[in-house]
């Protein structure tokens, strides 16, 4: 098999959270273009349905699932729906996440802190766990989590809660990768730099461009290749690793 064919995902069954817009929608479409059938999950059902329609237009099977990943039982139901419709789950992309408004730690109230962690940290854990447990009987699976360069750096503008949540996702990737590889399940992570998506806080753009050697912020297409790599057989030797796609922002 030639190298291009090894990136193909024909016949694979995938689930993408946060698939209604931004990176999640781009990830779902990339998997479909590579040959996978995809479940588009999002807290806003109408947006997930639009993504599913775009997937179907590519000739792939697609389903829509409404889910708040902070709800453990909703995550269980999401994975169960994938299994009911597709028969199995091969690829899980845990993209859903939020960023509370940028503010000093002293102005972050308990409700905002809890929601930040409930979605980004707790929700990603529930998704990984349910996806991996569903994959175990097949002895195969690819799980890709979405971190952030903020999980490594102290951003000049104060956003501790978001950064801490993403640092947790990155280390969670390592811990659970070591646990589930014995079942043939490979868990890795993509950490984007500042990327043009819905809801991007505009104040981060100038901060990013001041330091990054590249002359623009990212776009969703910049991250699709990393996902297809981690979802395909080409990355079989990648276990618990992180691909940083940041335009060079983190260079020393």
Buried (B, 14 or more C-beta within 10 A) or exposed (E): EEEEEEBBBEEBBBBBBBBBBBBBBBBBBBBBBBBBBBBBBBBEBEBBBBBBEBBBEEEBBBBBBBBBBBBBEBBBBBBEBBEEBBEBBBBBBBBBBBBBEBBEEEEBEEEBBEBBBBBBBBBBBBBBBBBBBBBBEEEBBBBBBBBBBBBBBEBEEBBBBBBBBBBBBBBBBBEBBEBBEEBBBBBBBBBBBBBEBEEBBEEBBEBBBEEBEEEEBBEBEBBBEBBBBBBBEBBEEBBBBBBBBBBEBBEE
